[in-house]
Amino acid sequence: MWWRVAGVSGALAVMLGAFGAHGLKGWVDDPHLLEIWDKAARYHLVHAVALMGVAAHPRRPNVAGGGFVLGTLLFSGSLYAMTLTGATWLGAITPLGGLSFIAGWIALAAAPTQVSGRDH
């Protein structure tokens, strides 16, 4: 499951990054908002790759994967929405996504790697 989630998330990150680089010009004039979109796409793509790590992990740490998915939705999603709508109050949601990313990384670091009596 995590491999598919990583693939879909990565594809969306690339598509949204390309949309930000090409499709938003003329629609969003504020360069700061374009930077915000770029940051959202960058964090989105990094965490799609992190989801590949969850998929490849010998114990499939679901808490880590959940943290990365929730972080993407809250962090990147709030920044995408803020750029499209100009609703700056959405920035209050962004730190919750950052905390979810952090929780995912900590869960990944703490996930046991022992499988069938062997350490990996």
N, C-alpha and C positions, 0 to 999 in steps of 0.2 A: 504494500500500500504506500509506504513512504517514498518508494522510487517514483511512483506515478504522481504523487503530490509534488515531489521535487521537480519532475519534468513539466508539469502544468504550471507550477509557480515560476519556474525559469522562463518558460515560453511567454507567460504574461509579463514578466519583468522586462524581457527584451522588447516585446510589442509596446508596452507602456513607455519604455525608455525612448524607442524610436518615435512614438507619437509625441512625446515631449520635445524631442529634438526637431521634429518636422511639422507635426500637425497642430501644435499649439501656437506656432508663430502666426500672428495676425488675430488670434483669438484671445491670447493673454499677452498684454503689452508690458506688464510690469516685470523687469528682469529678475527682481527678487523672487517673484512667484515661480519663474522658470527655474531658478536655482533650487527652490524648494522641491519642485517636481523631480529634478535631477537627483537630489538627495534621496527622495522616496524610491526612485527606480534603482539607485545604487544599493541601498539597504535591502530592497526587495531581492535583487539578484544575488547579493552576498548570502542572504539567508535561504535562497533556493539551493545554492551550492551546499550550505550547511545541512539542508534537508537530505542531500545526497549522502552526507556523512552519517546521518541518522539511519538511512536505508542500508548503508554498507556496514554499520556497526553490528558486531556479532550478537548483541542482545536487543537490538531495535528499541532504543530508549524512547518510549512513547511520550514521556513527560517533556523531553527535550524537543521532540518534533512538534508537540502541541505548543510549546513556548515559541518556537520559530514561526509557526503558522499564525498564532494569535498576535505575535509581534508584527508580522507582516500586515495583517488586517488593520491593527490599531495604529501602528507607526506609519507605514507607507500609505495605507488607506486614508488616514486622516490628512496626510500631506497632499495626496492626490486630490481629495475632495476640497481641501482648502484652496488649492490652486485653481480648480475649476469653478468654484463658487465665490471665492473671495471671503468666505466666512472664517474670519481669523479665530473665532472661538473654538474651531476644530483643533487648533494647536494645543488646547488643553488636554486632548486625548493622546497626543503624540507621546508624551513621557510614559504613559501606561504601556504603549507598545515597546518602548525602550526597555522598560522593566521586564516585559515578557521575553524580549530577546536575551537579556541578561540571565533570567531564570532558565531559559533554554540552554544557554552555554554552560551554566553551572550544573544543570541536570546532565548534560552530555559529559562534562568532566567527572561527575560523580557516578556515572553509570558503570556498573561492573562489566568487566570485559571477559571474565572467566566463562568459558564454555567447555563442558565435558571435562572438567578438571584441569584444563590448560589455560594459561594466561596468554592473551594476545596483545 
